[in-house]
């Protein structure tokens, strides 16, 4: 049984895609677990059934990634440093290539997803956004979408205040109409980062949909 969400009923399927951001063990039960992230997985599964086009992103870091706090003497997670491309938040090791931490959560079930985009695999550059690495290098997602005539994007996933927000900001700047389904996201919310992210997205015209999604349990 598919749960129907009325607000998603009139999507132009040919021109619209759902971007599912980083629904991985590392952000749900692992090394950088985000509060309440597990609750959004069944919601995302049901939302995805209402989209013909679904793309998954996957954080995929080498073990020597520059964003890991352990590689910077005297630093701890959530400290910041300045790199060639600007300020960089430091994180605990997470989503390392080839580890269970990097795998999609076992309960994520979107068999019709058409693309998995890995990001953050460059050891010297972080990549929150699905569209652009922190130094401005494009990931190729923009070309993929535009070649298929997709101009409208919906976003769900983790974390609201980092990878989701950065992805929407880049998407708007690249010309897409963007909506974040907020009840299907989970935020780190460190030192007001969630409100800052909301302000940044609204300032650019991202539509923030705060509808509560209730999934029918059989």
C-alpha positions as CSV (number, residue, x, y, z in Angstrom):
1,X,0.0,0.0,0.0
2,X,1.3,3.4,-1.0
3,X,0.6,6.4,1.3
4,X,-0.7,9.3,-0.9
5,X,0.4,12.8,0.0
6,X,-2.0,15.3,-1.5
7,X,0.6,18.1,-1.7
8,X,2.6,15.9,-4.1
9,X,-0.4,14.8,-6.3
10,X,0.1,17.2,-9.2
11,X,3.8,16.9,-9.9
12,X,4.9,17.2,-13.5
13,X,6.7,13.9,-13.4
14,X,8.6,14.6,-16.7
15,X,10.3,17.7,-15.3
16,X,10.6,16.9,-11.6
17,X,13.0,14.9,-9.5
18,X,13.3,13.9,-5.8
19,X,16.8,14.3,-4.4
20,X,17.3,12.0,-1.4
21,X,20.4,13.3,0.5
22,X,22.7,11.1,2.4
23,X,20.3,8.6,4.1
24,X,23.3,6.6,5.4
25,X,24.2,4.7,8.5
26,X,26.8,7.3,9.4
27,X,24.2,9.9,9.9
28,X,21.5,7.7,11.5
29,X,23.2,5.2,13.8
30,X,26.9,5.8,13.2
31,X,29.8,8.1,13.7
32,X,27.9,11.3,13.0
33,X,24.4,10.3,14.0
34,X,21.8,13.1,13.6
35,X,19.0,13.4,16.2
36,X,15.8,11.7,15.1
37,X,17.1,10.8,11.7
38,X,15.8,7.2,11.8
39,X,12.2,8.5,11.9
40,X,12.5,10.0,8.4
41,X,13.4,6.8,6.6
42,X,9.9,5.4,6.2
43,X,8.6,8.8,5.3
44,X,11.2,9.1,2.5
45,X,10.3,5.7,1.3
46,X,6.7,6.7,0.9
47,X,7.4,10.1,-0.6
48,X,9.7,8.5,-3.2
49,X,6.8,6.4,-4.5
50,X,5.2,9.6,-5.8
51,X,8.1,10.5,-8.0
52,X,9.2,8.9,-11.3
53,X,12.7,10.4,-11.0
54,X,14.6,9.8,-7.8
55,X,18.3,10.4,-7.2
56,X,20.3,9.3,-4.1
57,X,23.4,11.1,-2.9
58,X,26.0,9.3,-0.8
59,X,28.8,10.9,1.3
60,X,31.8,8.8,0.5
61,X,35.0,9.9,2.2
62,X,38.5,8.4,2.1
63,X,40.0,7.7,5.5
64,X,42.4,10.6,5.2
65,X,39.7,13.2,4.4
66,X,40.7,16.8,5.2
67,X,37.4,17.4,7.1
68,X,38.1,14.8,9.7
69,X,39.1,16.5,13.0
70,X,41.6,13.7,13.9
71,X,43.9,14.9,11.1
72,X,44.3,18.3,12.6
73,X,46.4,18.6,15.8
74,X,44.7,20.3,18.7
75,X,41.3,20.3,16.9
76,X,38.1,18.5,17.8
77,X,34.8,17.8,15.9
78,X,32.8,21.0,15.1
79,X,35.9,23.2,15.3
80,X,36.6,25.1,12.1
81,X,39.7,25.7,10.1
82,X,40.4,27.8,7.0
83,X,41.3,26.0,3.8
84,X,42.0,27.3,0.3
85,X,38.3,27.3,-0.5
86,X,37.1,28.9,2.8
87,X,36.0,27.9,6.2
88,X,35.8,24.2,6.9
89,X,33.9,22.6,9.7
90,X,35.7,19.6,11.2
91,X,33.9,16.3,11.8
92,X,34.4,13.0,13.4
93,X,35.3,10.3,10.9
94,X,32.2,9.4,9.0
95,X,31.0,7.7,5.9
96,X,34.4,6.3,5.1
97,X,34.6,4.4,1.8
98,X,34.0,0.7,2.0
99,X,32.7,0.8,5.6
100,X,29.2,0.0,7.0
101,X,29.1,3.7,8.1
102,X,29.0,4.8,4.5
103,X,26.2,2.4,3.4
104,X,22.6,3.5,2.9
105,X,20.4,2.7,5.9
106,X,19.0,-0.8,5.6
107,X,15.4,0.4,5.8
108,X,15.8,2.8,2.9
109,X,13.8,1.2,0.1
110,X,13.7,3.1,-3.2
111,X,14.2,0.4,-5.9
112,X,13.4,2.8,-8.7
113,X,16.1,5.3,-7.9
114,X,17.9,6.0,-11.2
115,X,21.2,7.5,-10.0
116,X,23.5,7.3,-7.0
117,X,25.8,10.3,-6.8
118,X,28.8,9.9,-4.5
119,X,30.4,13.1,-3.1
120,X,33.2,14.0,-0.7
121,X,35.5,11.4,-2.2
122,X,38.3,14.0,-2.9
123,X,40.5,13.8,0.2
124,X,41.4,17.5,0.0
125,X,38.0,19.0,-0.6
126,X,34.7,18.6,1.3
127,X,31.4,18.4,-0.6
128,X,28.1,19.1,1.2
129,X,26.2,19.9,-2.0
130,X,25.0,17.4,-4.5
131,X,25.9,19.9,-7.3
132,X,29.2,21.4,-6.4
133,X,32.2,20.6,-4.2
134,X,33.4,23.2,-1.7
135,X,36.0,24.5,-4.1
136,X,33.5,25.0,-6.9
137,X,34.1,21.8,-8.9
138,X,30.9,20.5,-10.4
139,X,29.7,17.0,-9.6
140,X,27.9,16.5,-12.9
141,X,24.4,16.3,-11.4
142,X,23.4,19.6,-13.1
143,X,24.2,18.2,-16.5
144,X,22.4,14.9,-15.8
145,X,19.2,16.7,-14.8
146,X,19.3,19.3,-17.6
147,X,19.9,16.7,-20.3
148,X,16.7,15.0,-19.1
149,X,14.7,18.2,-19.1
150,X,14.3,18.3,-15.3
151,X,13.8,21.8,-13.9
152,X,12.0,21.2,-10.5
153,X,13.5,19.5,-7.5
154,X,12.2,18.3,-4.2
155,X,14.7,17.5,-1.4
156,X,14.6,15.2,1.6
157,X,17.4,13.7,3.8
158,X,20.2,14.5,6.1
159,X,21.3,16.9,7.3
160,X,18.9,19.7,6.8
161,X,21.3,22.4,7.9
162,X,24.3,21.1,5.8
163,X,24.0,18.9,2.8
164,X,20.4,19.6,2.1
165,X,20.7,23.3,2.4
166,X,23.9,23.6,0.4
167,X,22.4,21.4,-2.3
168,X,19.3,23.6,-2.6
169,X,21.3,26.8,-2.6
170,X,23.4,25.6,-5.5
171,X,20.3,24.2,-7.3
172,X,18.6,27.6,-7.1
173,X,21.7,29.3,-8.4
174,X,21.7,26.9,-11.3
175,X,18.1,27.8,-12.2
176,X,16.0,25.0,-10.6
177,X,12.8,25.5,-8.7
178,X,13.4,23.9,-5.3
179,X,11.2,22.6,-2.4
180,X,12.5,21.0,0.8
181,X,10.0,18.6,2.5
182,X,11.1,19.6,6.0
183,X,9.4,16.7,7.8
184,X,11.4,14.3,5.8
185,X,14.7,15.9,6.8
186,X,16.8,15.7,10.0
187,X,19.1,18.5,11.3
188,X,22.3,18.6,13.3
189,X,21.3,22.0,14.6
190,X,24.6,23.0,16.2
191,X,24.7,26.5,17.6
192,X,21.6,27.6,15.7
193,X,22.7,26.1,12.4
194,X,19.2,25.0,11.5
195,X,17.6,28.4,11.8
196,X,20.6,29.9,9.8
197,X,20.0,27.3,7.1
198,X,16.2,28.1,7.0
199,X,17.0,31.8,6.7
200,X,19.5,31.2,3.9
201,X,17.1,29.0,1.9
202,X,14.1,31.3,2.3
203,X,16.3,34.3,1.3
204,X,17.0,32.6,-2.1
205,X,13.4,31.6,-2.6
206,X,13.5,27.9,-1.7
207,X,10.1,26.7,-0.8
208,X,10.1,25.1,2.6
209,X,7.2,22.7,3.0
210,X,6.4,22.0,6.7
211,X,3.6,19.5,6.0
212,X,3.6,16.6,8.5
213,X,3.8,13.3,6.6
214,X,2.1,10.4,8.3
215,X,2.9,7.0,7.0
216,X,0.2,4.3,7.2
217,X,1.4,1.2,9.0
218,X,-0.1,-2.1,7.8
